Amino acid sequence: MQFISLISLWLIPFMIGFILLYGTFKKVPTYETFVEGGKEGIKIAISIIPFLVGMLVAISIFRASGALDFLVELLRPAMQAIGVPAEIVPLALIRPISGTAALGMTTDMIATYGPDSFMGRLASILQGSTDTTLYVLTVYFGAVGIKKMGDALKVGLLADVVGIAVSILVVTFFFGL
């Protein structure tokens, strides 16, 4: 365990030093290249802000309007029929939209049900098995100017659905209901 801690402590400084030495060896102006990269990073960060604000406002409206609660109650009978707790629906719906909101929901579920409960385990595994598809498409595709994202959206949402289904199956199989 101490060996891993030592490696993790020195890995990033070693990589940075190696890159600088390799760049110098190849006669690349390393400092100037670093400064140009920093300038480009700031431009990208500024171009992402409108997309990020729009996504956060949409999430806030969806939750505050009660639409999320309505949808959960609408799906509750179907979820109970297949043996899945309806309390997982908000996390499954929010996770493709916002990682931060999903993490907050996961934290609340773990605090409410406990980390070793079915719901705590399901929330944790679902959190790790899905991605923030809509967030990624909106922010990153928008920042680089990609307009046609239909296929990426379909594949990303399909991967999220598969991740949700497999999370439920894995937790049910290994930990029972």
C-alpha positions as CSV (number, residue, x, y, z in Angstrom):
1,M,0.0,0.0,0.0
2,Q,2.8,2.4,0.8
3,F,4.4,1.6,-2.6
4,I,1.3,2.7,-4.4
5,S,1.2,5.9,-2.3
6,L,4.8,6.6,-3.3
7,I,4.1,6.0,-6.9
8,S,1.1,8.3,-6.9
9,L,3.0,11.0,-5.2
10,W,5.8,11.0,-7.8
11,L,4.0,10.0,-11.0
12,I,2.7,13.4,-12.1
13,P,5.9,15.4,-11.3
14,F,7.8,12.7,-13.2
15,M,5.5,12.9,-16.2
16,I,5.7,16.7,-16.3
17,G,9.5,16.6,-16.0
18,F,9.7,14.0,-18.7
19,I,7.5,16.0,-21.1
20,L,9.6,19.1,-20.5
21,L,12.9,17.3,-21.0
22,Y,11.6,15.5,-24.1
23,G,10.3,18.8,-25.6
24,T,13.6,20.5,-24.9
25,F,15.5,17.5,-26.5
26,K,13.3,17.9,-29.6
27,K,14.0,21.6,-29.6
28,V,10.4,22.6,-28.9
29,P,9.9,26.0,-27.2
30,T,8.3,24.4,-24.1
31,Y,7.5,27.6,-22.1
32,E,6.0,29.3,-25.2
33,T,4.0,26.2,-26.0
34,F,2.8,26.0,-22.4
35,V,1.7,29.7,-22.5
36,E,-0.2,29.2,-25.8
37,G,-1.9,26.1,-24.4
38,G,-3.0,28.2,-21.4
39,K,-4.4,30.9,-23.6
40,E,-6.4,28.3,-25.6
41,G,-7.7,26.8,-22.4
42,I,-9.0,30.1,-21.2
43,K,-10.8,30.7,-24.6
44,I,-12.4,27.3,-24.4
45,A,-13.5,27.8,-20.8
46,I,-15.1,31.1,-21.7
47,S,-16.9,29.6,-24.8
48,I,-18.3,26.8,-22.6
49,I,-20.0,29.1,-20.0
50,P,-23.2,29.9,-22.0
51,F,-23.8,26.2,-22.6
52,L,-23.1,25.3,-19.0
53,V,-25.5,28.0,-17.7
54,G,-28.2,26.9,-20.1
55,M,-27.9,23.3,-18.9
56,L,-28.0,24.3,-15.2
57,V,-31.0,26.5,-15.7
58,A,-32.9,23.7,-17.5
59,I,-32.1,21.2,-14.7
60,S,-33.2,23.7,-12.0
61,I,-36.5,24.3,-13.8
62,F,-37.1,20.6,-14.3
63,R,-36.6,19.9,-10.6
64,A,-38.3,23.0,-9.2
65,S,-41.4,22.7,-11.4
66,G,-42.3,19.3,-9.9
67,A,-42.0,17.6,-13.3
68,L,-39.4,15.2,-11.9
69,D,-41.6,14.2,-9.0
70,F,-44.6,13.8,-11.3
71,L,-42.6,11.5,-13.6
72,V,-41.4,9.4,-10.6
73,E,-45.0,8.9,-9.4
74,L,-46.2,8.1,-13.0
75,L,-43.5,5.4,-13.3
76,R,-43.8,4.0,-9.8
77,P,-46.4,1.2,-10.7
78,A,-44.4,0.0,-13.6
79,M,-41.1,0.1,-11.6
80,Q,-42.7,-1.9,-8.7
81,A,-44.1,-4.4,-11.2
82,I,-40.5,-5.2,-12.4
83,G,-39.1,-5.1,-8.9
84,V,-37.1,-1.9,-9.1
85,P,-37.5,0.8,-6.5
86,A,-39.0,4.0,-8.0
87,E,-36.7,6.1,-5.8
88,I,-33.9,5.3,-8.3
89,V,-35.8,7.0,-11.2
90,P,-34.7,10.6,-10.4
91,L,-31.0,9.5,-10.4
92,A,-31.4,7.6,-13.6
93,L,-33.0,10.6,-15.3
94,I,-30.7,13.2,-13.9
95,R,-27.4,11.3,-14.4
96,P,-27.3,11.8,-18.2
97,I,-27.9,15.5,-17.7
98,S,-25.7,16.6,-14.9
99,G,-23.0,14.7,-13.0
100,T,-23.0,17.2,-10.1
101,A,-26.8,16.9,-9.6
102,A,-26.6,13.1,-9.8
103,L,-23.7,13.1,-7.3
104,G,-25.9,15.2,-4.9
105,M,-28.8,12.7,-5.4
106,T,-26.5,9.7,-4.8
107,T,-25.2,11.4,-1.6
108,D,-28.7,11.9,-0.4
109,M,-29.7,8.3,-1.2
110,I,-26.7,7.0,0.7
111,A,-27.4,9.3,3.6
112,T,-31.1,8.2,3.7
113,Y,-30.8,4.5,3.0
114,G,-27.2,3.7,4.1
115,P,-24.1,2.8,2.0
116,D,-24.6,-1.0,2.4
117,S,-28.4,-0.9,1.6
118,F,-29.8,-2.0,-1.8
119,M,-30.5,1.6,-2.7
120,G,-27.1,2.9,-1.6
121,R,-25.3,0.2,-3.6
122,L,-27.6,0.7,-6.6
123,A,-27.1,4.5,-6.6
124,S,-23.3,4.1,-6.3
125,I,-23.1,1.5,-9.1
126,L,-25.5,3.5,-11.3
127,Q,-23.4,6.6,-10.8
128,G,-20.3,4.8,-11.9
129,S,-21.9,2.9,-14.8
130,T,-23.5,5.8,-16.7
131,D,-22.2,9.1,-18.1
132,T,-23.4,12.7,-18.4
133,T,-24.3,12.3,-22.0
134,L,-26.4,15.4,-22.5
135,Y,-24.0,17.5,-20.6
136,V,-21.0,16.3,-22.7
137,L,-22.9,16.8,-25.9
138,T,-24.2,20.3,-25.0
139,V,-21.0,21.7,-23.5
140,Y,-18.2,20.0,-25.4
141,F,-19.8,19.7,-28.8
142,G,-21.1,23.2,-28.5
143,A,-17.7,24.6,-27.5
144,V,-16.1,23.2,-30.7
145,G,-19.0,24.1,-32.9
146,I,-20.4,20.6,-33.8
147,K,-24.0,21.1,-34.8
148,K,-25.0,17.6,-35.9
149,M,-24.9,15.4,-32.8
150,G,-27.9,13.1,-33.5
151,D,-25.9,9.8,-33.7
152,A,-23.8,10.7,-30.7
153,L,-26.9,11.4,-28.8
154,K,-28.5,8.1,-29.7
155,V,-25.5,6.1,-28.9
156,G,-24.8,8.0,-25.6
157,L,-28.4,7.6,-24.4
158,L,-28.4,3.9,-25.4
159,A,-25.2,3.4,-23.4
160,D,-26.8,5.1,-20.4
161,V,-29.9,2.9,-20.6
162,V,-27.7,-0.2,-20.8
163,G,-25.7,1.1,-17.8
164,I,-28.8,1.7,-15.8
165,A,-30.2,-1.8,-16.6
166,V,-27.0,-3.6,-15.9
167,S,-26.6,-1.6,-12.6
168,I,-30.0,-2.9,-11.5
169,L,-29.3,-6.4,-12.6
170,V,-25.8,-6.5,-11.0
171,V,-27.0,-5.1,-7.6
172,T,-30.0,-7.4,-7.6
173,F,-27.9,-10.4,-8.5
174,F,-25.1,-9.8,-6.0
175,F,-27.0,-8.1,-3.1
176,G,-30.6,-9.1,-3.6
177,L,-33.5,-6.8,-3.0
